[in-house]
Amino acid sequence: TSKPFREIVFGLSKPEVVNMAVSAVKLVKELCAENPGTEWVLEYSPETFTATELDFALEVCNAVTEAWGATPDNKIILNLPTTVEMATPNVYADQIEWMHRHLVRRDSILISLHPHNDRGTAVAAAVVGPVRHEQPGHRLALLDQPPGGHGRIHAAGNADHDARGAHATSFTIDSGWRWPAR
């Protein structure tokens, strides 16, 4: 979704990228309809999210959410990655908060944080994003529990699992992580 991906990788304009994402979701929806006995959950990721203009990331995510027909009972997972850690953890946290506040169907969306660890800041990004924007009555509001997930730190990319689990435990979050047996 970022400008270099639009121009160099895809060779598409912003409207064409939105159309590509929506068309893919519609195709997945059609294929899901062929297997009505299965519960389907869509996860969409605006690749290179942290390098994408926030208003455009929001536009694409809202279009995909609408195309999927997301509702509070049929949620979509929006996986927001720190691709190649193009942003520092504090900037990533601000981007996540901004998306949280501006998504049209927020009650129908599970936000999945996906920090990468290319520069060694994945644990910080996984921790600072949700913790510093806690809202009264909505503890750690920016990390949602995906169906079948292992807690709010579940989708934290390729960061060290022990470090993430220890951080989660220190914030009294039961992430399902346990100290490794010695």
HELIX and SHEET records of a PDB file:
HELIX    1   1 LYS A    3  PRO A    4  1                                   2    
HELIX    2   2 PHE A    5  PHE A   10  3                                   6    
HELIX    3   3 LYS A   14  ALA A   33  1                                  20    
HELIX    4   4 PHE A   49  ALA A   51  5                                   3    
HELIX    5   5 LEU A   54  TRP A   68  1                                  15    
HELIX    6   6 THR A   83  GLU A   85  5                                   3    
HELIX    7   7 PRO A   89  HIS A  102  1                                  14    
HELIX    8   8 ARG A  106  SER A  108  5                                   3    
HELIX    9   9 ALA A  122  VAL A  131  1                                  10    
HELIX   10  10 HIS A  161  SER A  170  1                                  10    
SHEET    1   A 3 GLU A  43  TYR A  44  0                                        
SHEET    2   A 3 ILE A  76  PRO A  81  1                                        
SHEET    3   A 3 ILE A 109  HIS A 114  1                                        
END                                                                             
